Amino acid sequence: MSASGAEPVAWRAVLTGPNAGLFTILCFGVWLNAADSTVIATLLPPIIDDIGGEALVSLTYVFYRLANIVALCCGALVAQSVGLRGAMVVCSLTVALGCFVSAITPSMEFMLVGRAIQGFGGGMLVALTTIGATKLFPSHYTPRIMAAISAVWGASAFLGPLVGGIFAEFGYWRLGFWAFVVQALLLAIALRWILPPDQKVEAKQTRLPWRRLGLLSAAILSIAFAGLETESPGLIAVLCAFGAIALAYFLRLDRDAPDTDRLLPRAVTDLGHTAGQGLGVIFLIATGGIAFTVYGPVLVSKIHDVGPLAAGYMIALESVSWTLGALFFSGVAGRRQVYLIRAAIWLLGIGGAGLALFVSSGPVWLIPVFLFLMGLGFGACFGHILQNCVETVPTEDKERAAGAINSVQIIGYSLGAAICGIAANTVGFGDGATPETARAAADWMFVVMLPILGAAILLVHRFPGRGVSEAPAP
């Protein structure tokens, strides 16, 4: 029996009858964003060969993820203003526009514009899909719908690099973006046809925190643009320092904001609290574990002559191991959760060390082994960290803590990509993607990530700290 006293809904009720169309359309929206966010990884090698822009590789990821963050904050307000159907149609058309810009781009600078547009449209689709899952179905359907959406997300993250790898393998990278233009247009048509009209949503936020979002964007972009400056160490240091100060000021402003406007739980800056420790660990492992997703396909292509499709399989393997880790260890409870989380972060550290040793020198077959360990570690600990964070914050912060873990993860990914850009371009990768510069970039990039993963290992050994509410063992 569920908490409400109703029997759990059967999958047949979700997948057949009048609900089938709504369910399918929500899953299509999840696929579009999740696959589009990862397809760029394996399209980058032929893109660089065609239009150049080696120095801007990290920015293709940073721009997409920053736009994601802003869009996630806008979702409820947009749905409140124009209705769920209208908002989702506009978001689909926005993704189509971004993919169109990327498909016809003559340079990497225009590619960045396209990726930012895609990131905004896709991020808002994610927010609206979550709203739709709770508003378009009876409440007792929610666990089934969210489980299915999570499965589609995992499959999409797995297939995205492979789809990109297929187009890249035959030199048709522009067709990869055209394929997403067509899919986004089809989604807009389907939404207009299937979703009921006037599904407006009550938003708890009354205004967007533009000041804090601007500070967060400035922090990450200043570090990202530091990677474009290869001749002035002093300017690199100034930009990085400004980024660190802006990020700290963002956290302070958000902590002191009214409850209706805060983006993160108050405990996020308290490393003596379980929620602060958990979110800190998520931030560190996201920052330290993103290097291969951003640069890996380009590096193994230049160093080891690995094709885009094979690189796609490497990234897809990390997604598969994440899913396996989440499923296999989901039943762990009580004090064993803490031991599992600590062991999982050590797996991430071992995986990061292996990439630092073998991406540059080989053998190539060892690279997927360490990617598998990293994905397994992340998947094994993510849900348990989320549970502890939500359980140990005050009631008014529980929803915010649940959403914050994804926001903190995306911020970590963006910051990690920016740091990778500094490491790669400082050793000359931005001046030309040759085997020599790629090897130098790999030597430095993954080594720079090790202290960040090391900090996560140190922090997780304080977990759980003050405020822990241990789940009972079965």
N, C-alpha and C positions, 0 to 999 in steps of 0.2 A: 504493500500500500504506500502511496505517496504521502507527503506531509499533509496535503489537503484532504486526504481520505479517498481520493479517486484512484482507480486502478491505473497502472502505467499504460500509456497509449501504445497500441500495437504498431509496428512498422507499416503494416498494410494500410492503416488509416492515413498515414503520412504520404505513402507512395501511390495511392490510388484515389479515385474520386475527385471531388472539387479541390482538394488540397494539393493534388499532384502538380498542377500548373504553378501554384504559388511556390511550392517547395523547389521545383526545378529552376524557376527564375532566380530565386535567391542563391542557389548553388552556382548558377551561371555567373552571377555577379562576383561571387567569391573566386571562382576560377579566373575570371578576367583580371582581377587585381593581383592575385597570388602568382599566376603564371607570368603576367607582364612585369612584375617586380623582379623576377629571377631570369627572364629570358635574355636580358642584356649581358649577363655574365659570359655566355658562350657566343654571343654575337660580336663581342668586342674585338677579338683578334682580326677578323676580316674588316671590321669597321676601321680599325687603326691602319691596316694595310691600304685601305681605299682613301680615307679622308684625313689621316693623321690624327693628331691630338693626343699623343701619348701622355703629355703632362696633365691632361684633364680627366684621365681615367677615373680617379677617385671621386671627382665631382659628379660624374654620371650617377653614382650611387648616393652621394650626399644630397644633391638637389631633389632626387626622387623621395628620399626618406624625410627630408625637412618638409616638403609639400605634404607628405603623408600626415605628419604630426599636426600641421595647421588644419588640414581637412578633417582629421578625427575630432578636433575640438569644435568644428563648425557643424557637424552632422545633425545634431538634435535641433539646433536653431534653424537650419535650413528646412528641415522637415516640418518644423512648427510654422514656418512662414509660407511655404508653397505646397505643402502636402508631400507625403512619402512618394507617391507615384511620380509627381512632377520633378521632385529632387533627384530621384534615381535615374529618370530619363536624361536630365541635364548632366548628371555625372557620367553616364555612359557616353554621351556626345562629347564631353570633355576628354575622356580617355581616347575616343576616336580622333579628336583634334590633335592631341599630343602625339599619338602614334603616326598620324599623317605628317606632322612636322618632322618627326624622326625619320620617316620613310623617304622624304624628299630632301633631307638636309645636305647642304654642300660642305659643311664643316662641323667639327665637334662642338663649337660654340652654339650652333643652332640645335644640335643634338641635346645639349643641356636644357635649352628652352623646352624642347619636346618632352624630355624626361620629367621636368618640373610639372608640366601640365598633366602628364600621365599620373604622376604621384598624387597630385591634388584630387583629380577625378577618382582614382582608384582608392585613395584613403577614405574619401567620403562614401564611396560605395560600401566599404567595409563597415563604417559606422551605421549607415542606413540599413544594411543587411541585418545587423544585430537588432536594430530597432524593429525591422520588419518581422524578424523571428518571434518577437514578443508581442507585437501588435496585430499581426495578421492571422494568428492561430490562437486557439484556447490556451490558457496558461499551462494546462497539464501536458501540452504538446512540446513545451520549451526544451526539456532535456533531450528528447529525440531530435528535434530540429537542430539544436546546438551541437549535438554529437555528430550529426551528418555534416554540418557545415565545417566542423573541425576536420573530419575525414576528407572532405573535398579540398580544404586548404592544404592538408598534407600532400594529397595526390597532386595538386596543382604546383606546389613548390617542387615536387619531384619531377613533374613532366616539363615545367617551364624551361629549365636548362637543356633538356633533351630536344624540345621543339626548336629552341634557338640553335642547338648544335646541328640539327639536320639542315636547316637553312644555311648555316655558316659553312658546313662541310662542303657544300656545292657552290659556295661563293655568292649566294643570293640573300645577303643579310637584309636588304631593303624589303624583300618579300616577307620576311619575318614580321616586320612592323605593319606591312599592308594586311597581313593575315589578322592582326589584332584590330586594325581599323574596321575590317569587315565584321569581326565578332562583336565589337562594341556597337556598331550600327544595328546589328541583329538584336542585341540585347535591348537597345533603346526601343525598337519596334515591339519586341515581345513584352516589355514592361508596359508600354502604352496599351497593349491589347489585353494583357492578363491581370495586371494589378487593378484593384478597385479604386475608383477616384476618391479624392478628398480624405485620404488617410492621414490626417494631420496629427502631430504629436505634441504633447505638452513637454516643454523643455525646462529643466530645473535651472539652467543658466539663463540669465536675462541678457547678457552681453558677452562678447568675446574678450579674453584677456590679451588684447593686442600688445600692450607694453611688455608683458612677460614673454609672449611668443616672439616679439621682435628681439628681445634680449637673448633668448635661446637661439634664435636663428643667427644673430650676430656672433654669438660665442662659437658656434660650430663653423660658420662660414669663415671667420677670421683665421681659425686653425687650418681649414681647408685651403684658403688662399695663401697661407704661409708656405704650403707645399709648392706653389708656383714660383716662389722666390728662391732661386738656387745660388745667387751670388752674394747675398748679404745675410750672414748669420745673425747680425744684430736685428735686422728687420724681422727675420723669422722668430727670434726670441720675443720681440715686442708684440707681434701678432698672436703668438701662443699665450703670452701673459695676458693680453687683453681678452682672449677667449676664455681663459680660466677665471678671470675676474668677472666677466659678464655671466658666466655659468653660475658662479657662486652668488652673484646678485640676483639672478633669476630664482634660485632656490630660496633665498631669503625673502624676496617679494612674495613668492608663492606661499611660503610658510605663514606669512603675516596677513595674507589675503582673507576676506570673509569666507565662511564655509561654502556659500553659494557659488563662489568664483574660483576656488582653489582647483588646481589641476592634479596635485599630488597630495597624499596624506601628510599631516604635520610631522610624522615620525621619520620621514624620508631622510632628514639630515641628522637624525639621532642614531649614531652607531652603537649606542648602548641598548637600543631597543631592537627586538626581533625584526620588526618591519623595516627599520632602517638598515639593519644588517642584511636582510634578505634582498631588498631593492638595491643595496650597494653591491652585493655579489652579482645580481643579474646585470647591473650596469657594467661591471668590470669584465665579466665573461663575454658579454656582447661586444664590448670594445676590443678585447684581446683576441676574440675568435672570428672576426669578420674578414681577416686579410685574404684568405684563399677565395672566398666568394667574390671579392672585388677584383683581385689581381690574378688569382690562380690560373684561369684559362689562358690569359695572355702570357704569363710567365712560363708555364709548361709548354706552350706552343713555341715560344722563342728558344727556350733552353733545350727541351727534349724532343721538339718536333712532334708533339702530341696534337692530334686533330681536335677541332672544336667538339665533335660528338663524344670523343673519349673524355675530354675535360667535363662535358656535361654529365657523363655518367659518374665522374668523381663527385661533383657537387650533389647530384641526385642521391648518391650513396650516403652522404652526410644527412640528407633529409630522411632517408629510410631509417638510418640508425637512430635519429631523433625519435621517430614514431615508435620504433621497437623499444627504445628506452622508456618512453612514456607509458606504453601499454604493459610491458613486462613488470615494471616496478610500481605500477599505480596502486597496488594493494598494500604497499608497505605503510605501517601506521605506528603511532606511539613513538617511543624513544628511537626505534629503528629508523625513523625518518631522518633524524639528525645524522646518524652514521651514514645513511645512504647519500644524503646531500654532500657530506664531506668527501666521501669516496668519489662521487660524481665530479666534483670540482677538481680532484686530483687527476681523474681521467682526462679532463679538459687540459690540464697543465701538461700531462704526458703527451697528449696529441699535439699541443702547440710546440713542445720541444722537438717532437719528431718532424714536424713541418720545417722548423728552423734548421734541422740537420739535413733533410733529404730533398726539399724542393729544388734546391740549387744543384746538389751533387748527384741526386738519384741514389739508388735505383727507383724508377718511376713506380714500380708496383708497391713500394712501401708507402707512397703518398696516400692512396685510398685507405690503407690500414689506419693511419693516424687521423684521417678525416672521419673514419667510422668511430673511432674512440671519442672524438670531440662531439659528434652528433649524439652518440649514446649518452655521454655525460650530461649534455645539455637537456636532452629529453628526460633522463631519469630524475633530474633534480627540479625541473621547472615547475611542475604541478605542485610538488610538496613545498617549495618555497612560497608559491602563491597561497597555499592553504594556511601556512603559518603566518604570513603577512596579514591576511584577511582576519584570522582568528584573534590576533593580538592588538588590533587597533580599535579605537572607540567605535561605537555603533554608527555614528555619523560619517565615519571614514571608511567603512567596509566596502561600499561600492567603489569609492575613489581608489582604494588600495587594489581592488581587483582590476580596474582599468589602468592603474599606474604602472603595473608590471610590464604591460605591453609598451606604454609610452617610454618608460625608462630603457627598455630593450632597444627601441628604435633610436632613442638619443644615443645610446652606446654604440649601436651600429654606425650611425652617422659620424660620431666622433672618431671611432676606430678607422673608418674609411679615410677621414681627413688626415689622421696620423700616418696611415699607410702612404698617402700621397706625398707627405713630407719626406718620408724615408726613401721612397722610390725616386722622386725627382732630385733629391739632394745628391744622389750618386749617379745622376745623368740619364735616368730612364726617360725623362721628359724631353730630352734632346734627341732621342732616337731609340726605338725599341729594337735593339740588336741582341744577339745571344749574350754578349758581354755585359751590356747594361742591365739586361733582364736578370742575369746571374748575380750581379752586384745588388740589384734591388731585392732579390729574394734573400740574399745573405743578411741584409740589414732589416728588411721589413718584418720578418718573422721573429728575429731576435728582439726587436723593439717591443713586440707584443708580449714577450716572456715576463718582464717585470709586472705588467698589468695582470696577467694570469696568476703570477706569484702573489700579488696583493689580494686577489680573490681567494687564494688558498689560505692566506693568513687570516682574512676576515671571516671566512666560513668556519674557522675553528673557534670563533666566539659565538657561533650560532647554535642554538637560540640563546639570546641574552635576556635582559629584563623584559618582562611583559609576556613571556611565552605562555601559551595555553595549549598544552600537549594534547593531541588527539588520543582518545582511548584506543587501546589495542583491541582487535577483534576477538 
